[in-house]
Amino acid sequence: MIPLFLLMIQDAEDRELLIDYYTQYRYTMLHVAQSILHDQGLAEDAVQEAFIRLAKNVKKIRPDPKQARAFLVTIVKNVSIDILKQRTATSALSLDQLADEAGDPADPVSVEETVIHKDEMEAAVQMVMSLPIKYSTVFLLRYKHDLDHRTIARVLNLPEATVRKQLQRAKERITENMQDVQGKEVRYHA
C-alpha cells in the first residue's frame, strides 16, 4: 500500500527521504499517537496526517537525520493532541442521548436537570480548551484519558515534575475562571 503523503511529492529525493522516515519511524509514531488517543484507527490517522504535514513542507523543513525521530514524534504528538481536542470539543450530547439520560419525558425536573448538567459540562470543556495548550493537554491526558503523571511525562517528553506543575497551574486557572464566571452570575442576578 502506498501511503497517501507520497502522492503529494514530485521530487524523487524528497520522496525517498519520506519513505525512509516512514519505514524507520512509523511504529514509534504510531505508539506515541496511540498513547495519546487510545484508539488504533485515530492513531493511524494521526501518523498519516503527520506525514502529510511534513510532505507539504518538506522543501522548507529538512530535519537533521540525527534529529529526525524527535522531529517526527513532535509532529505526531501535536497532530494527536489536535485530534484529541477536536474529539473533546465535539463530544456534546445528542438530543437522543439527552432524552435517554433525562428519564421520564413527563418529568420536567429530570429534563431540566439534564439540560443544566449538559450546560455545565460544556462550560467545563470550554474552560479546559481555553487554557494554553501545554495546560489543556496535560489536563485532558490526566483526567479525560486517566493517564498517570509518569505516562504523561513519557508521552510528552517532559520531566514528571513539569507535568505535575502544569497540571497544578491548569487546575488553578480553571478554578479562577470558575470563580470569575460565578462572580459574573451573582452580579447578573443581583
LOBA-84158 format. One record per residue: residue in three letters; residue number from 1; x, y, z of N, C-alpha, C in turn. Coordinates in steps of 0.2 Angstrom, whole numbers. Each point is the difference from the previous one (the first is absolute). Layout:
<torkes>
TORKE   type   seq     n_X     n_Y     n_Z    ca_X    ca_Y    ca_Z     c_X     c_Y     c_Z
TORKE    ALA   NUM       X       Y       Z       X       Y       Z       X       Y       Z
...
</torkes>
This chain:
<torkes>
TORKE   type   seq     n_X     n_Y     n_Z    ca_X    ca_Y    ca_Z     c_X     c_Y     c_Z
TORKE    MET     1       4      -6       0      -4       6       0       4       6       0
TORKE    ILE     2      -1       5      -4       4       6      -1      -4       5       5
TORKE    PRO     3       4       3       5      -2       5       4      -3       6      -4
TORKE    LEU     4      -5       3       2      -3       6      -3       5       6      -1
TORKE    PHE     5       4       1       5       5       6       0       5      -1      -6
TORKE    LEU     6       1      -6      -2       5      -1      -6      -3       3      -6
TORKE    LEU     7      -6       0      -1      -3       3      -6       1       7      -1
TORKE    MET     8       1       4       6       1       7       0       7       2      -2
TORKE    ILE     9       5      -5       0       7       2      -2       2      -1      -7
TORKE    GLN    10       2       5      -3       2      -1      -7       8      -1       0
TORKE    ASP    11       4       3       4       7      -1       0       2      -7       2
TORKE    ALA    12       4      -4      -3       2      -7       1       4       0       7
TORKE    GLU    13       4       5       1       4       0       6      -4       1       6
TORKE    ASP    14      -5       5       0      -4       1       5      -4      -6       2
TORKE    ARG    15      -3      -4      -6      -4      -6       1       4      -5       4
TORKE    GLU    16       6      -1      -2       5      -5       3       1       2       7
TORKE    LEU    17       1       6       2       1       2       7      -6      -2       4
TORKE    LEU    18      -6       2      -3      -6      -2       4      -2      -7       1
TORKE    ILE    19       2      -4      -6      -1      -7       1       5      -3       5
TORKE    ASP    20       6       3       0       5      -2       5      -3       1       7
TORKE    TYR    21      -2       6       1      -3       2       7      -6      -4       2
TORKE    TYR    22      -4      -1      -5      -6      -4       1       2      -8       2
TORKE    THR    23       4      -3      -3       2      -7       1       4       0       7
TORKE    GLN    24       4       5       2       3       0       6      -4       2       6
TORKE    TYR    25      -4       5      -1      -4       3       6      -7      -1       1
TORKE    ARG    26      -3      -3      -5      -8      -1       0      -2      -3       7
TORKE    TYR    27       3      -6       2      -2      -3       6       1       4       6
TORKE    THR    28       5       3       0       2       5       6      -6       5       0
TORKE    MET    29      -1       3      -5      -5       5      -1      -7      -3       2
TORKE    LEU    30      -2      -6      -3      -6      -3       2      -1      -1       7
TORKE    HIS    31       6      -2       4       0      -1       7      -2       6       4
TORKE    VAL    32       3       6      -2      -1       6       3      -7       2      -1
TORKE    ALA    33      -2       0      -6      -7       2      -2      -5      -4       4
TORKE    GLN    34       1      -7       0      -4      -4       4      -1       1       8
TORKE    SER    35       6       2       2       0       2       7      -3       6       2
TORKE    ILE    36      -1       4      -5      -4       6       1      -7      -1      -1
TORKE    LEU    37      -2      -3      -6      -7       0      -2      -4      -7       2
TORKE    HIS    38       4      -5       2      -3      -6       3      -5      -3      -6
TORKE    ASP    39       2       1      -6      -5      -3      -5       5      -1      -6
TORKE    GLN    40       0      -6      -2       5      -3      -6      -2       4      -6
TORKE    GLY    41      -6       1      -2      -2       3      -6       2       7       0
TORKE    LEU    42      -1       4       5       2       7       1       7       1       0
TORKE    ALA    43       4      -5       3       7       0       0       3       0      -7
TORKE    GLU    44      -3      -5      -4       2      -1      -6      -1       7      -4
TORKE    ASP    45      -6       3       1      -1       6      -4       5       5       2
TORKE    ALA    46       1       0       7       5       5       2       7       0      -3
TORKE    VAL    47       2      -6      -1       7      -2      -3      -1       3      -8
TORKE    GLN    48      -5      -2      -3      -1       2      -7       0       7       0
TORKE    GLU    49      -4       4       4       0       7       0       7       3       1
TORKE    ALA    50       3      -3       5       7       3       1       5       0      -6
TORKE    PHE    51      -1      -6      -4       4       0      -6      -2       4      -5
TORKE    ILE    52      -7       1       0      -3       5      -5       3       7       1
TORKE    ARG    53       0       2       7       2       6       1       8       1      -1
TORKE    LEU    54       4      -5       1       7       0      -2       1       0      -7
TORKE    ALA    55      -4      -3      -4       0       0      -7      -2       7      -3
TORKE    LYS    56      -4       3       3      -2       7      -3       6       5       1
TORKE    ASN    57       4      -2       5       5       5       2       7      -3      -1
TORKE    VAL    58       1      -5      -4       6      -3       0       6       4      -3
TORKE    LYS    59      -2       4      -4       5       5      -3       2       5       5
TORKE    LYS    60      -4       2       4       2       5       5       3      -3       6
TORKE    ILE    61      -2      -6       2       2      -4       6       4      -6      -2
TORKE    ARG    62       6       0       1       4      -6      -1       4      -2       7
TORKE    PRO    63      -4      -4       4       3      -1       6       7      -4       0
TORKE    ASP    64       5       2       4       6      -3       1      -1      -8       1
TORKE    PRO    65       3      -4      -4      -1      -7       1       0      -3       7
TORKE    LYS    66       5       4       4       1      -2       7      -6       2       4
TORKE    GLN    67      -4       5      -2      -5       2       4      -7      -2      -3
TORKE    ALA    68       0      -3      -5      -6      -2      -4      -6      -3       4
TORKE    ARG    69       3      -5       4      -5      -4       5      -4       5       4
TORKE    ALA    70       4       4       4      -3       5       4      -4       5      -3
TORKE    PHE    71       2       2      -6      -5       5      -4      -6      -4      -2
TORKE    LEU    72       0      -6      -2      -6      -3      -2      -5      -2       5
TORKE    VAL    73       3      -2       6      -4      -1       6      -3       6       2
TORKE    THR    74       3       6       0      -3       6       2      -6       2      -5
TORKE    ILE    75       1      -1      -6      -5       1      -5      -6      -5       2
TORKE    VAL    76       1      -6       1      -6      -5       1      -3       2       7
TORKE    LYS    77       4       2       4      -3       2       7      -5       6      -1
TORKE    ASN    78       3       5      -4      -5       6      -1      -6      -2      -4
TORKE    VAL    79       1      -4      -5      -6      -3      -4      -5      -3       5
TORKE    SER    80       3      -5       4      -4      -4       5      -4       5       5
TORKE    ILE    81       3       5       2      -3       4       5      -5       4      -4
TORKE    ASP    82       1       2      -6      -5       4      -4      -6      -5      -1
TORKE    ILE    83       1      -6      -1      -6      -5      -1      -4       0       6
TORKE    LEU    84       4      -1       6      -3      -1       6      -4       6       2
TORKE    LYS    85       2       6      -1      -3       6       1      -7       1      -4
TORKE    GLN    86       1      -2      -7      -6       0      -4      -5      -5       3
TORKE    ARG    87       2      -6       2      -5      -5       2      -3       2       7
TORKE    THR    88       4       4       4      -3       2       6      -5       6      -1
TORKE    ALA    89       2       4      -4      -5       6      -2      -6      -3      -3
TORKE    THR    90       0      -5      -4      -6      -2      -3      -4      -6       3
TORKE    SER    91       2      -1       7      -3      -6       3      -6       2       4
TORKE    ALA    92      -3       5      -2      -7       3       3      -5      -6      -1
TORKE    LEU    93      -5       0       5      -5      -5      -1      -5       2      -6
TORKE    SER    94      -2      -6      -3      -5       1      -5      -7       1       4
TORKE    LEU    95      -5       2      -4      -7       1       3      -2      -7       2
TORKE    ASP    96       1      -5      -4      -2      -7       2       3      -2       7
TORKE    GLN    97       7       1       1       3      -2       6      -3       4       5
TORKE    LEU    98      -1       7      -1      -3       4       5      -7      -3       3
TORKE    ALA    99      -4      -2      -5      -6      -2       2       1      -7       3
TORKE    ASP   100       4      -4      -2       1      -7       4       3       2       7
TORKE    GLU   101       4       4       1       3       2       7      -6       4       4
TORKE    ALA   102      -4       3      -3      -5       4       4      -5      -4       3
TORKE    GLY   103      -1      -7      -1      -5      -4       3      -6       1      -3
TORKE    ASP   104      -5       1       5      -7       0      -2      -2       7      -4
TORKE    PRO   105      -2       0      -6      -1       6      -4      -5       4       3
TORKE    ALA   106      -5      -3       4      -5       4       4       3       4       6
TORKE    ASP   107       6      -2       2       2       3       6       5       6      -2
TORKE    PRO   108      -3       6       0       4       6      -2       6       1       4
TORKE    VAL   109       0      -2       7       6       1       4       6      -4      -3
TORKE    SER   110      -1      -6      -2       6      -4      -2       2       3      -7
TORKE    VAL   111      -4       2      -4       2       3      -6       4       7       1
TORKE    GLU   112      -3       4       5       4       6       2       7      -2       3
TORKE    GLU   113       0      -4       4       6      -2       3       5      -2      -5
TORKE    THR   114      -2      -4      -5       5      -3      -5       2       6      -4
TORKE    VAL   115      -4       5      -2       2       5      -4       5       5       4
TORKE    ILE   116      -1       1       6       4       3       4       7      -3       1
TORKE    HIS   117       0      -7       1       6      -4       0       4       1      -6
TORKE    LYS   118      -4      -1      -6       4       1      -6       3       7      -1
TORKE    ASP   119      -4       5       2       3       7      -1       6       0       4
TORKE    GLU   120       0      -2       6       6       0       5       6      -4      -3
TORKE    MET   121      -1      -6      -3       5      -4      -3       3       4      -6
TORKE    GLU   122      -4       3      -4       2       4      -6       4       6       2
TORKE    ALA   123      -2       3       6       4       6       3       7      -2       2
TORKE    ALA   124       0      -6       3       6      -3       3       5      -2      -6
TORKE    VAL   125      -3      -3      -5       4      -2      -6       3       7      -3
TORKE    GLN   126      -4       5      -1       2       6      -2       6       4       4
TORKE    MET   127      -1      -1       6       5       3       5       7      -4      -1
TORKE    VAL   128       0      -7      -1       6      -4      -1       3       2      -7
TORKE    MET   129      -4       1      -5       2       1      -6       3       7      -1
TORKE    SER   130      -2       5       4       2       6       0       7       1       3
TORKE    LEU   131       2      -5       4       7       0       3       5       0      -5
TORKE    PRO   132       6       3       1       6      -1      -4       1      -8      -2
TORKE    ILE   133       2      -1      -6       0      -7      -2       4      -5       5
TORKE    LYS   134       6       3       3       4      -4       4      -4      -2       6
TORKE    TYR   135      -5       4       3      -4      -2       5      -6      -4      -1
TORKE    SER   136      -3       2      -6      -6      -4      -2       2      -7      -2
TORKE    THR   137       5      -1      -3       3      -7      -2       1      -4       6
TORKE    VAL   138       4       2       5       1      -3       6      -6      -2       4
TORKE    PHE   139      -5       5       0      -6      -1       4      -4      -5      -3
TORKE    LEU   140      -1       0      -7      -4      -5      -4       3      -7       1
TORKE    LEU   141       7       0      -1       3      -7       1      -1      -3       7
TORKE    ARG   142       0       4       5      -1      -2       7      -7      -2       1
TORKE    TYR   143      -5       4      -1      -6      -1       2      -5      -2      -5
TORKE    LYS   144       1       1      -6      -5      -3      -5       3      -7      -2
TORKE    HIS   145       6      -1       0       3      -7      -3       3      -3       6
TORKE    ASP   146       0       2       6       2      -3       6       7      -3       0
TORKE    LEU   147       5       4      -3       7      -2       0       3       3       7
TORKE    ASP   148       5      -4       2       3       2       6       6       5      -2
TORKE    HIS   149       3       4       5       5       5      -1       6      -3      -4
TORKE    ARG   150       2      -6       1       6      -3      -3      -2      -1      -7
TORKE    THR   151      -5      -3      -2      -2      -1      -7      -1       6      -4
TORKE    ILE   152      -3       5       3      -1       7      -3       7       3      -2
TORKE    ALA   153       5      -1       5       7       3      -1       3      -4      -5
TORKE    ARG   154      -1      -6      -1       3      -4      -5      -3       2      -7
TORKE    VAL   155      -6       0       0      -4       2      -6       2       7      -3
TORKE    LEU   156       1       5       4       1       6      -2       8       2       1
TORKE    ASN   157       3      -5       2       8       1       0       2       6       5
TORKE    LEU   158      -3       0       5       1       5       5       2      -3       7
TORKE    PRO   159       3       3       4       1      -2       7      -6      -1       4
TORKE    GLU   160       0      -5       4      -7      -1       4      -1       6       4
TORKE    ALA   161       5       3       3      -2       6       4      -3       6      -4
TORKE    THR   162       2       0      -6      -3       5      -5      -8      -1      -1
TORKE    VAL   163      -1      -7      -1      -7      -2      -1      -4       2       6
TORKE    ARG   164       3      -2       6      -4       2       6      -1       7       1
TORKE    LYS   165       5       4      -2      -1       8       1      -5       2      -5
TORKE    GLN   166       0      -2      -6      -5       2      -5      -7      -2       1
TORKE    LEU   167       0      -6       3      -7      -2       3      -3       4       5
TORKE    GLN   168       5       2       5      -2       4       5      -2       7      -2
TORKE    ARG   169       4       3      -5      -2       7      -3      -7      -1      -4
TORKE    ALA   170      -1      -5      -3      -6      -1      -4      -6       0       5
TORKE    LYS   171       1      -4       6      -6       0       5      -1       7       2
TORKE    GLU   172       6       4       2      -1       7       2      -4       4      -4
TORKE    ARG   173       2       0      -7      -3       4      -5      -7      -2      -1
TORKE    ILE   174      -2      -6       1      -7      -2      -1      -4       3       6
TORKE    THR   175       3      -1       6      -3       2       6      -1       8       0
TORKE    GLU   176       5       4      -3      -1       7       0      -6       1      -5
TORKE    ASN   177       0      -3      -6      -5       1      -5      -7      -1       3
TORKE    MET   178       0      -6       4      -7      -2       3      -2       6       5
TORKE    GLN   179       5       2       3      -2       6       5      -2       6      -4
TORKE    ASP   180       3       2      -5      -2       5      -4      -7       0      -3
TORKE    VAL   181      -1      -6      -2      -7      -2      -3      -5       1       5
TORKE    GLN   182       1      -3       6      -5       0       5      -1       7       3
TORKE    GLY   183       6       4       0      -1       7       2      -4       4      -5
TORKE    LYS   184       1      -2      -6      -4       4      -5      -8      -2       1
TORKE    GLU   185      -1      -7       1      -7      -2       1      -3       3       6
TORKE    VAL   186       4       1       5      -3       3       6      -2       8      -1
TORKE    ARG   187       5       3      -4      -1       7      -1      -6       1      -5
TORKE    TYR   188      -1      -5      -5      -5       0      -5      -7      -1       4
TORKE    HIS   189       0      -4       5      -7      -1       3      -1       5       5
TORKE    ALA   190       5       4       2      -1       5       6      -4       6      -3
</torkes>
